[in-house]
């Protein structure tokens, strides 16, 4: 018969919820391009007037990438929160089940007759 350990479930829930914080911290470190455009030396080979400078395309691409990655970090952090909550709920249910079982033990081997 499998052994259930609510304390271990809660311990794992805490570790999983800590991942939420790690995802948030990692997201905060991904800032994209800050300050002057580092791609200012990129030149368009045809010098097309009226088109955005190629370095602006590079910066825009990095900002788009950052925004999508921020969304991924947010989704992962939310998943860790939800998983931690589910583990804590499972631990609570195990404790309630064990308490209910302790109140209604049935001896089937006849040793109490």
N, C-alpha and C positions, 0 to 999 in steps of 0.2 A: 504494500500500500504506500502511495507517495506521501512523503512528509511535507507539510506546509509550514512555513516559518514567516509569520507576519512581520516580525522584526527585520528579517532579511529583505523582505519586499519593501519596507519603508526605507531601509538603508539604500537599496538600489534606486528607489524613487528620488531620494535626495541627490544621488550621483547623477541621475538623468536630468533632474531639474537644474543642476549646476551647469550642465551643457547649454541650457538656455542662456545663462549668463555669458558663457564663452562665445556663443554665436553672436550675442549682442555686442560684446567687446570686439570681436573680429570684424563685425559690420562697421563699427565706429572707426576702425583703422583703415578701411577702404574708402579713401576720400576722392579719388580721381585726380584731376589736374587742379592744383591750387596755385595761385600766383600767376606769374607771366607764362605765356604760351611757350612750352619747351620745344615746340615744333616749328618755331618761327622761320627756320632756315629752309624748310621744305619749299621748293618752287615747282610750279606747274610747268611741264616741259613745253607747252604751247603758249604760255602766257595769255590765257583767255581772259579778256577784260569782262567784268561784270559777274564772273563766277566767284563763289567763295574761295578764299585762299585754301590750298590743300592742307595747310596746317590746322585750319579751323575744322576741316572734316575729321582730322585725327583727334582733335580735342572733343568734338561732338561724339565720335565713336567711343572714346573712353568714358565720357559721361553716361552714354547709353548703357555701356557695359556695367559701370558702377551701379546705375539705377536698377538694372536687372539683377545684379548680384545682391544688392540690398534686399530686394524682394525675396530672393532665395534664402538669405540669412534670416529674414523675418519669418518665413514659412518654417524653416528648420527649428527656430527658437520656439515657435508656437507648438510645433509637434512635440518637442521635448517637454514643454509644460503640460500638454495633454497626456503624454505617456506617463509622466510623473504622477499626475492626478489619478490616472487609471490604476497605477500600481498601489497608490495609497488607498484607493477605494477597495481594491482587492484585499489588501491587508485588513481593512476594517471589516469586510464581509467574512474573512477567515476567522477573525476574533469573535465576531457575533455567532458564527456557526459553531465554533469550538465551545463557546459559553452555553449555547442552546443544547449542544450534545452532552455537555457535562451535567445539565439539569435533567436529561432524559435518557440516561444510560440503560440499556437493556442487556442483561447477561444471558447469553445463549448457551453457555456450556453447562448450566445447572449447578454451578459451584455455590450459589447462594441458597439453594433449596434446603 
